[in-house]
């Protein structure tokens, strides 16, 4: 009976050409009275919708619904700080689908909320778009533990029932096809707001001492201990911007012998961030695991010479010796030193890489262009 009711409403929505989206996220948020980067994304995506609904976890253990324009944010209890609870609590989406006559589903994860959305899509004939934002999804099939094999089965189930699978880069598309060969991902890259990152580096000359900068959380995946060791060997100045749980560990390493040239900076405002990045000589990403970080796109928009590890789905966005240099082994200190020396001593290559990165940021990953593609892909599912 419930299925018939929802199907009836769904077909009525199609006849009226209403576009009512349910965006499913396991992340935690405050209500819509609070501004943050993700809210700006919702505002952009909602431009193509009659109503744009988001279901996510609250910062507390309470239900709430807030509204701003055509955007509705439905927060459900977080239960735990970890996201696994959303696998169970996200079944409540059936209530929002029914109440608000939802006719488009957008899931940010193929497992936490995506699996449930795939079932709703199948039962009630609602088109589903599913996204991948991290690299961990591609490792499940390689691990022999039953939990990871189950997670891999769940994500394949979701992928096969999705109308569109969003990929962030050509490399990510290849990895998705390795999970299931008959899948055809749609590439919608991350984007960079050129209006915010509007003061690109205009001088690529390097003084006697090299200055490096990297932006990202102080966590194991960013591999900043290796980068600190590289800076120590080169006697380079290094700015690490992000803050996080590994800060004390970095401080212990720095204080041991290399205090003066390593700068650990917590998150700063936009103008200060841009200043810190562009006053450096090279932007460097030392991660051992990534999806496709926006920080690289932001460095591209600031016309920075870029060095990054070839992990996750970065390759294809960064093309070796065209708009950046790629390091094959995140732990190989000699590779970092070789790439840094190459950019330091080759003025033509350094300037060419910076200019090509800037050109790609403007023409391939610019905020409005990418959101036009993003919205078109979502709403064309109807």
N, C-alpha and C positions, 0 to 999 in steps of 0.2 A: 504493500500500500504506500509506504513511504517513498519507495523508488518511483512509483507511478506519479506521485505528487511532484517530486523533484523534476522528473522528466517533463511533465506538463509545463512547469514553470520555465524549465530550460528552453523548451521549444517556443514558448511565448516570448521569452527574451530575445531569441533569434529573430522572430518575426518583427519585434519592435527595434531590432538592431541595437539593443542595449549591450554594453560591454561592462560586465561586472566581474572584476578580478578578485581572486583570493590568493594573496602572496603569503607563502608558508615559510617561516623562518624559525629555527631553534635558538636564535640569539636572544639576549635579554635587552629590554629597553624600558625607558620611562615613558610616560604618556606623551601625546603630541604637543604639549605645551613646552617641551624641551627640544632644543635644536641640536642636531648632530649631523655628521656627514651622510649617514644612511637615510636620514629623513629627506635630504636633498635628492637622493636617488628616487625615493618614493614619489616626491613631487614631480620629478621628470616623467616617471613611468605613468603616473596618474593622468597626465595630459591627454592621453588617448582613451580614457575610461569614463564611463558613466559614473561608476563608483569603484574606488580602489581600496580593497580591504586587506589588512595584514593581520595574520595570526602569529604571535610570538610569545616568548616567555617574559614574565614581569620580573622586575628587580626584587620583588617581594613575593609572598605566596598568596596573592590576591588576584581575583578576576577584575578586569576593568575594560571599558571601551571608551575611547576618546575620538573626537571627530574634528577635522579641520578641512574645510572645503569639501571636496569629494573623497577625502582620505579618511578611512576608519582604521584605527589601531585597536585590535582585540588582544589584550594581554591575559595570559593564563598563568596559574602558579608555576614557579620555576622548579619546585620540589627540591632539586639539588643544584649546585653550581655547575655541575657537568651536564652535558647535553643529552645524555642517554635517556633521561626521564621524558624527553619530548617524544620519544618513540611511542610511549604509552599515552601521554596526555594529548597528543596531536589528533587523536581520533575524534576529539570534540569538533573538528572542522566540519563534520557532517551537520552539526547544528547551524553553523554559520552559512554553509552552502544552502541549506533549506531556508533559513530565515531571510537571507539577502538575495536569493535567486542567483547565485553565482553561476557564471557560464564560462569562465576561464580560470585555470589553475596554474600557478607558477610556484614551483618548489625549489628552494635554494640548495637542498641536499637530497640525493636519491635514496637515503636511508632514513634520516630523522625528519619525518614529515613527508618525504617524497614517496615512500612506500605506501603510506596511507592515502596520499593523493592519487597514486596510480590505481588503487582499488576504487576510490571514488570516481575517477575518470572512466574506469571500465563499467562500473555499475550504472552511472548516470549520464554516460555519453558526453562528458565535459572534456574539452581538449586540455592537455597538460604539457607544460614546458618544464623541464628539469635542468638544473644547473650543477656544475662541479666547480668548486673554488679552491680545492686543496689537492696535494699530490698523494695523500694517504690512500685515496680510493683505488689507486692503481697497484697497491702493494698487497691487497687482501688476498688475491688469488695465489700469490707467491708463498703465503704463509700457510703452514699445514695444520694449524690449530683449528678446531671445529668452529670456534667463534668467528674467526676471520673468513672461513669458507662460507659460513652462514651470511655474514655481511656482504660477501661478494655475490651470493645468490640473490639477496634482497635487492642489491643495486641493479643487477641484470634484469630482475623482474620489473623494476621501475623503468629502466631504460626502454625495455621492449614495449611498454604500454604508453610511453610518452610520445606525443606527436612531434615534439622538438626537443633535442638534447643540445643545450648550449655549451659550446667549447670556447675557451679563452684564446686559443692560439692553434696554428697548424700542428704543433708538436702534441698538444693536448688531444686533438682529433685523432691522431695516430694511436695514442694510448687508449682512447675510448674504444676504437675499433679492435684493439688487441684484447679488450675485455669481452667484446661480442662483435664478431666480424661483420655482421649484417647491419650494424648501426651506421647512420649517416648524420654525424653531428653538424650543427650550424655554428659557424664561427662568429661570435660577437665579442670582440676583445674588451678588456677593461678600457677606461677612458681617462683623459686628463683634462682638467678645466684650465684652458689656456689663459682665461681671464684672471684666474687666481695666480697662476705661475707665469706672470707677465713680464718679468725682468730677467731675461736670459743672460747668461754669462757672455760678455762682449770682448773679453781679452783672454786668450789661451796661452799667453806666455807664462813660463815657469821660472821662478826664482831659484836660488841655490838649493833651498830645502823644499822637498815635495810635501804637499798637504793633501791628505785623503779624507773623504767623508763618507759615511754610510748612515742610512736611516732605517730603523727597525727595532722591534722589541728586543730587550736584553734577555734572550732565551737561547736554549741550546741550538735550535734550528738555524739561528743566524750565524753561528760559527765564529763569533767575534774573538774568541780566544786565539784562533789561528791568525786573524787579522791583526790583533795586538802584537803577536810574535813577528809578523811581517813588518809592521811599523818599527818595531824595536831593531830589527836587523838593518833596515834602510835608514834608521835615524829620521824617520818621517814623522810629521805632525798628523795626528789622527783624531777626527771628531766622530764620535758615535752618539747618535741622537735617537732616543726612544724610551729609555727607562725600562725597568722590568726586574724580574726576580734574580737575574744573574749579576746585578749591579755590584753587590758586595764581593762576589767572586772576582769580577774585573778589577775592583779597587785593590784587592789583595795582590793580584798579579802586577798591577801598575806600581804600587807602593814598594814592591820588592826591589825595583831598580830603575823604573822608567816613568817616573811620575810626571815630569814637566810637559811632555809632548802628547800625552793621551788625554783627551777631554771627554768625559762622560756627561751627557746632557739629557735631562728628562724632556718630555714633550714641550715644545715651545709654540708660540703663535705663528701664524702663516708667514708674516713678513720676516720674522727672525729666522725661521726655517729656511726661507729662500736665501737670505743673506749668508747663513752658515754654509749652505750648499755651494753657492756660486763663488764664494771667496776661496773655496778649495780648488785644487788643480784637477783632481780625478774623483769621480763618484765610483764607489766600489761596493759590490754586493757579494758577500762571502757565504751565502746560505748553503746548507746541506740539504734542505727541503723547502720547496716553494710551490705555489700554484703559478700565478702570473702576477707578481706584486705591482701595485700602482706606483710604488716608490721609484721603480725604474722608469716608468712612463713620465713621472714628474721630473726626474733627472734629465730625460730626453727633452722635455719641454723647456728646461732651463739651459739647454745647449751645453751639457756637460760631457766631457769624454768619459766613457763608461767602461768599467771592467766588471764582469759578473761571472759567477759559477754557472756552468751549464747543467742546471738541475730543474726539476719540475717541467714547466711548459714555457720557459724563458726563450729557448732556442726557436727561431722563426720570428719572434719579436725583436730580439737582438741577433743580428747576423754578423758573424765573426769578421772583423776588419772592415766592415761596412759602416755600422752604427754603434759598434762596441767590440770589446774583446771578450772571448769566452774562455773560461778556465775549466778544464775537463775533470780535474780532481780537486774537490773543495778543501782537502787537507794537505795538498802539495804546496808547501811554502815556496819552493823554487819556481813553480808556475806563476804565482802571484808576483814574485820579484821580477821574473822575466817580462810579464805583461806591463808592469809598472815602468820598468826601465825602457821598454819599447815605446810606450807613449811619452815618456819623459824626454827621450832623445830624438824622437821623430816628430818634428813640428808639423810636417805635412799630414801625417797619419792622424795625429791628435786633433788637428783642426778639421780634417775631413770627417772623422768619426763624430765629432760634436755637431757639425753642420748637418750631416745625414740623419742623426738622431733627432735633431730639431725639426727637420723636414718631415720625418715620419710622424712625429707627435702632432704636427699641424694637419697633416693630410690623411693619416690613417687612424689616429686615436683621439681626435679632438672631441670634446665633451658633447657638443650638439650633434655632430655627425653620428657618433656612436649611439646616442639616445634615440635619434631618428630611426636607425637600424633596429635597435632594441625594441622600440614601441611597434614598429611595423611588423616585426617578427611575431611579437605576442599577439597583436590584435588581428593579424591575418590568419590566425588559427581558426577564427570563426568563419 
